[in-house]
Amino acid sequence: MLAASEPGTGFFTILDTKLVEVGGTTITLATAISAAIVIVFSAWLAGAVRRMVHRVFERRGLAREGTAGTLGGILYYLILVAGLGVALQTMGIDLAALFAAGAIFAIGLGFAMQNIAQNFVSGLILLTERAIKPGDVLEVEGDVVKVRQMGIRATIVKTRDGEEIIVPNSVLAQSSVKNYTLENAQFRLRTSVGVLYSSDLRRVRVRLEEVATQMSWRNQEREPEVYLTEFGDNAVIYEIFVWMTDPWRERAARSALNEAIWWAFKEEGVVIAFPQLDVHLDQDVAQSLQALGGRR
């Protein structure tokens, strides 16, 4: 008669089934399942920690500062990497031997991922310094943009034309960037206008100051400034400076100011100068030309 097998013996035999051998280490079905459980748990834990960080910062009113997303992302990837290491250890794979065997590959991969690593480190720098945060108005490589979202690798910004651009964090960390809202939203709008030399300059200045003061969007705590800056070829040039608290609306504000100056000068009878050329013909030359014309 055949001896009856002990309960569970067949199940454990299945778990001990050899799947593959890596570096002299045998990976069985049991170790593979254990590693999979560790990876799934690590992914769940990483997501939970990232959500918890966001909630904590949200309660403190700092969810839009960019710190929550960046810090949550860092913890997310750290937990995933740690979970992967534990999973490999669970399968009995010697990490030191694995790293030694893949040293050459790691060096090549490091060169290939140099830009990614650079952006990652730049993201950490931006997180630490907190010089840039969501909602800030920046000037990056000549373009005025508003920060919409900050991440580990890149920052998403929005242009005045409604376009969304992904800017690598290394660009923000290593290049010269103007932050119009770093400490406050104070921004000085500048425009210029030229008037004829025959204009009453005292009256021109008064009207420019009146127009600038009447702008509804200007910062009421700071007075506008009007300067005569240049005697041009065809005009006397004035520059007008008006402080405002919303740099993002600079284009619309400049348009409103220029239009108000136009109507104010029109009411005052002040002519805005434009390039013109006066030709003076010498009398002797004119007579010579007439004589030549008569001979024809």
C-alpha positions in Angstrom: 0.0 0.0 0.0 1.1 3.6 -0.7 1.7 5.7 2.4 -0.6 8.7 2.7 1.2 12.0 2.4 1.1 14.4 5.3 -1.4 17.2 5.0 0.1 20.3 3.3 3.2 18.3 2.0 2.1 18.8 -1.6 1.5 22.6 -1.0 5.0 23.1 0.5 6.5 21.1 -2.3 5.0 23.5 -4.8 6.3 26.5 -2.9 9.8 24.9 -3.0 9.6 24.7 -6.7 12.8 26.1 -8.3 12.0 28.9 -10.7 15.4 30.3 -11.6 19.0 30.6 -10.4 20.7 34.0 -10.2 24.4 34.2 -9.2 24.3 30.9 -7.5 21.1 31.7 -5.6 18.1 29.6 -6.2 14.8 31.5 -6.4 11.8 29.4 -5.5 8.1 30.1 -5.9 7.9 30.9 -2.2 10.7 33.5 -2.3 9.3 35.0 -5.5 5.8 35.4 -3.9 7.4 36.9 -0.8 9.3 39.4 -2.9 6.2 40.3 -4.8 4.3 40.9 -1.6 7.1 43.2 -0.3 7.1 45.2 -3.6 3.3 45.6 -3.6 3.3 46.7 0.1 6.2 49.1 -0.6 4.2 50.7 -3.5 1.1 51.0 -1.3 3.2 52.5 1.6 4.9 54.9 -0.7 1.6 56.2 -2.1 0.1 56.5 1.4 3.1 58.5 2.7 2.9 60.9 -0.3 -0.8 61.5 0.3 -0.2 61.9 4.0 2.5 64.5 3.3 0.2 66.4 1.0 -2.6 66.4 3.7 -0.3 67.6 6.4 0.9 70.5 4.3 -2.6 71.3 3.1 -3.8 71.6 6.8 -1.0 74.1 7.3 -2.0 76.1 4.2 1.3 75.1 2.4 -0.1 72.8 -0.2 0.5 75.3 -3.0 4.1 76.1 -1.9 5.5 73.2 -3.9 7.2 71.7 -0.9 4.5 69.1 -0.4 4.7 67.7 -3.9 8.5 67.7 -3.9 9.0 66.2 -0.4 6.2 63.6 -1.1 7.9 62.6 -4.3 11.3 62.2 -2.7 9.8 60.0 0.1 7.8 58.0 -2.5 10.9 57.0 -4.5 13.0 56.4 -1.4 10.4 53.9 -0.1 10.2 52.2 -3.5 14.0 51.8 -3.7 14.1 50.5 -0.2 11.3 48.1 -0.9 13.1 46.8 -4.0 16.2 46.2 -1.9 14.2 44.3 0.7 12.6 42.2 -2.0 15.9 41.2 -3.5 17.2 40.3 0.0 14.1 38.2 0.5 14.9 36.2 -2.6 18.4 35.6 -1.2 20.2 37.8 -3.7 23.4 39.4 -2.4 23.1 43.0 -3.2 26.8 43.6 -2.8 27.6 40.9 -5.3 24.8 42.2 -7.6 26.2 45.8 -7.5 29.7 44.5 -8.1 28.6 42.5 -11.1 26.7 45.4 -12.5 29.3 48.1 -11.8 30.2 48.7 -15.4 26.6 48.8 -16.4 25.9 51.2 -13.5 28.6 53.6 -14.7 27.2 53.6 -18.2 23.7 54.1 -16.9 25.0 56.9 -14.7 26.3 58.8 -17.7 23.1 58.2 -19.6 21.0 59.5 -16.7 23.3 62.4 -15.9 20.7 65.0 -16.9 18.0 63.3 -14.9 20.2 63.2 -11.9 21.1 66.8 -12.4 17.4 67.8 -12.5 16.7 65.7 -9.4 19.4 67.4 -7.4 18.2 70.8 -8.7 14.7 69.9 -7.5 16.2 69.3 -4.0 17.9 72.7 -4.1 14.7 74.4 -5.1 12.9 72.6 -2.3 15.5 73.6 0.3 15.8 77.3 -0.8 12.1 77.7 -1.5 13.0 80.6 -3.9 10.4 79.4 -6.4 6.9 78.1 -5.6 3.6 77.5 -7.4 1.9 80.8 -8.3 5.2 82.8 -8.7 5.7 84.9 -11.8 9.1 84.3 -13.3 11.1 85.5 -16.3 12.9 82.5 -17.7 15.1 82.9 -20.8 13.2 86.1 -21.8 9.7 84.6 -21.3 7.3 85.7 -18.5 5.6 82.6 -17.0 3.6 81.6 -14.0 4.6 78.5 -12.0 1.7 76.0 -12.0 3.3 72.8 -10.5 6.7 71.8 -9.2 8.0 68.2 -9.4 11.1 66.3 -8.7 12.5 66.4 -12.3 10.8 69.4 -13.8 8.5 72.4 -13.2 5.4 73.1 -15.2 4.8 76.8 -16.0 2.2 78.6 -18.0 2.8 81.4 -20.4 0.6 84.5 -21.0 -0.6 82.8 -24.2 -2.0 79.9 -22.2 0.7 77.5 -23.2 2.0 75.0 -20.6 5.8 74.4 -20.7 7.8 71.8 -18.9 11.0 73.4 -17.6 13.8 71.1 -16.3 14.7 72.0 -12.7 18.3 72.4 -13.7 17.3 75.4 -15.8 15.7 77.1 -12.8 18.5 76.2 -10.4 21.5 77.1 -12.6 20.4 80.0 -14.8 19.5 83.6 -14.1 15.8 83.7 -13.3 13.8 86.8 -12.3 11.2 86.1 -9.7 8.8 89.0 -9.6 7.0 87.6 -6.6 9.9 86.3 -4.5 9.3 88.5 -1.4 6.3 90.5 -2.5 4.4 91.2 -5.7 5.7 94.7 -6.2 6.3 95.3 -9.9 7.2 98.6 -11.6 5.5 98.9 -15.0 7.4 101.1 -17.5 6.2 102.8 -20.7 7.4 105.8 -22.8 6.0 108.5 -25.0 7.4 111.2 -27.2 5.9 114.7 -27.7 6.8 117.5 -30.1 9.5 120.0 -29.2 6.8 122.7 -29.4 4.8 121.1 -26.6 4.3 122.8 -23.2 6.5 120.4 -21.2 5.1 121.5 -17.9 1.6 120.7 -19.0 2.8 117.4 -20.5 4.3 116.3 -17.1 1.1 117.3 -15.2 -1.1 115.3 -17.5 1.1 112.2 -17.4 1.2 112.3 -13.6 -2.6 112.6 -13.5 -3.2 109.7 -15.9 -0.8 107.4 -14.0 -2.4 108.3 -10.7 -5.8 107.5 -12.0 -5.0 103.9 -13.0 -7.2 101.6 -10.9 -4.7 98.7 -10.9 -1.8 100.7 -9.5 -0.3 100.2 -6.1 -1.9 103.0 -4.0 1.0 102.9 -1.5 3.6 104.0 -4.1 3.3 107.1 -6.3 3.9 107.0 -10.0 7.1 108.5 -11.4 7.5 110.6 -14.6 10.9 111.4 -16.1 12.1 113.4 -19.1 14.7 110.9 -20.3 15.9 112.0 -23.8 15.9 114.7 -26.4 15.4 112.5 -29.5 15.7 113.4 -33.2 12.0 114.0 -33.5 10.6 114.1 -30.0 11.1 114.9 -26.3 10.9 111.4 -24.6 9.2 110.8 -21.3 9.2 107.6 -19.3 6.4 106.8 -16.9 6.7 104.3 -14.1 3.7 102.9 -12.2 3.9 100.3 -9.4 1.4 97.4 -9.5 0.9 94.3 -7.4 0.1 91.8 -10.1 3.0 91.3 -12.5 1.0 88.7 -14.5 -1.3 91.5 -15.7 1.6 93.7 -16.9 0.6 93.5 -20.6 -3.0 94.5 -20.0 -2.0 97.2 -17.6 0.5 98.7 -20.1 -2.1 98.8 -22.8 -4.6 100.6 -20.5 -1.9 103.1 -19.5 -0.9 103.8 -23.1 -4.5 104.2 -24.2 -5.2 106.6 -21.3 -2.2 108.7 -22.2 -3.4 108.9 -25.8 -6.9 110.2 -24.8 -5.4 112.6 -22.3 -3.1 114.1 -24.9 -5.9 114.3 -27.4 -8.0 116.3 -25.0 -5.1 118.5 -24.1 -4.1 119.1 -27.7 -0.7 117.6 -27.2 0.7 115.9 -30.3 2.5 112.6 -29.9 5.6 112.9 -32.0 6.4 110.6 -34.9 9.4 110.3 -37.2 9.4 113.0 -39.9 11.8 114.5 -42.4 12.0 118.1 -43.5 13.6 118.8 -46.9 15.0 122.3 -47.5 15.9 123.1 -51.1 18.6 125.8 -51.7 17.3 128.6 -53.9 20.3 128.5 -56.3 20.0 124.8 -56.7 16.3 125.2 -57.4 17.0 127.7 -60.1 19.6 125.4 -61.7 17.1 122.6 -61.7 14.5 124.8 -63.3 17.0 125.8 -66.0 17.8 122.3 -66.7 14.2 121.4 -67.0 13.6 124.2 -69.4 16.3 123.1 -71.8 14.5 119.8 -72.2 
